[in-house]
Amino acid sequence: MRKYGLALHTTSPQLGLAISKGVGDTRCSTWDLGRDTSSYLHQYLTEFLSPQTWADLAFIAVAKGPGGFTGTRIGVVTARTLAQQLDIPLFAVSTLAAVALSVMKDRIDQKAIALQMPARRGQLFTAIYQVLPDCVGLTPLLSDTVMTPDSWQQVLEGLEIPYQLVDAPANLGMTAVSVLELAYLDWQQGKRPDWSEALPFYGQHPVEL
């Protein structure tokens, strides 16, 4: 019986992989590969999976962006290929949502999380997430988008709820665990997205990057 979920995170220079049965036995590893991610991803993925096998996977999760264009594309394409070949669901999870969840784990208050990440041409990737009742996931108050710093500041000034402003770290592989946890919450709710539904979120036109 397939039991495990596997998460891939390639949107930053740090590759992150996580695997779990969803009961606190999560394994996670990171590698600072930079531009070498495409060369070593399959090698590290195969080595990391052991002692589990591909047949043990119930679903795959992948960080869909925002992040670096090339890294994001590599991760999503790899995850789509694996999910298609294995005939298992594929969950595409927001990079910023995963960061939000990782921040919320260390808090006891219910403040919203406002996230910002540097984008090209002086813009920012931004999003605002709120934890759902009973901590069963996140809901976006502002979905992932790109805006100027001035526009973002106006959004924050207009918020009428308490929030915490968070700068997404440059290396995000460590949040592969959060990618997996968010996917597992959807899995528990009976969601079974097809691999073809997993699309990268670039936010900005790749040609201009």
Buried (B, 14 or more C-beta within 10 A) or exposed (E): EEEBBBBBBBBBBBBBBBBBBBEEEBEBBBBEBEEEBBEEBEEBBEEBBEEBEBEBBBBBBBBBBBBBBBBBBBBBBBBBEBBEEBEBBBBBBBBBBBBBBBBBEEEEEEBBBBBBBEBEEEBBBBBBBBBEEEEEBBEBBBEBBBBBEEBBEEBBEEEEEEBBEBEBBEBBBBBBBBBBBBBBBBBEEEEEBEBEEBEBBBBBEEEEE
